Amino acid sequence: MLERPDVVLAAIPLLAISGVALRTVVALSGVGTGLLAAPLTPLGFVAAFVFIVRELFSGPVARAADESR
């Protein structure tokens, strides 16, 4: 059975690569131009960073640190 730490560790690389994957889909479909797809690449990395920061400040580690005071 998957525990929360396993899901968090699996989500980080998936979020990081999601921007590249979305940009590839847009570019291959021919619907968008390179200008449209360009901002999508860093979007995945930003999403992964936000996820990590959210886990640090509001996840179980932060709650345990708050309770120990």
N, C-alpha and C positions, 0 to 999 in steps of 0.2 A: 504494500500500500504506500502511496506517495505521501510524504510528510511535507509540511510547509517549507522547510529549508531546501528540499529537493526541487520543489516547484520554483522557488525563487532563483536558485542556481540555474535551472533550465530556462527560465524566462529571460535572463539577461542576454545571452547570446542570440536568442530568437528575436528579441527587440532590436538588438544592434544590427542584425542582418536584414531586418524587415524593410528598412529604408532602401537598401540596395535592391532587394527583390522587387519592391514596388516600382522603383525606377526602371528596372529591367522590363517589367510587364508593360509599363506605359510606353517605353521606347519600342518594344517589339510589336505592340498593337498598332503603332502608327498613328494613333489618335492624338498623342501629345507631341510636342516638339522637345528638343533638347533643353530649351529654356524652361519649359514647364517641368520637365523631369529632374533638372539639376538640383532644386532645393530638397528633393525627396531623399537623397543619399544621407545627408547629415541628420535628417529627421529621426532615423532609427537609432543613431548613436545618442541623440538628445533624449529620446524616450528611454533608453537603457539607463542613462545617467540620472534622469528624474526618478526612475523606478528604484535605483540604488539609494538615492538620497531619501526618498520616501520611506524605504525600509529601515534606514538608519535612524530616522527621526520619529517614526511612528510604528515601527515594527515591534516584535517581541523583545528584542534586545533593548530598545529604548524604554519599553514599559518595565522591564526587569530593572534597569538602572534607576528609573524613577521610583520604583517601590523600595529599593534598597536604601534610599535616603531617610 
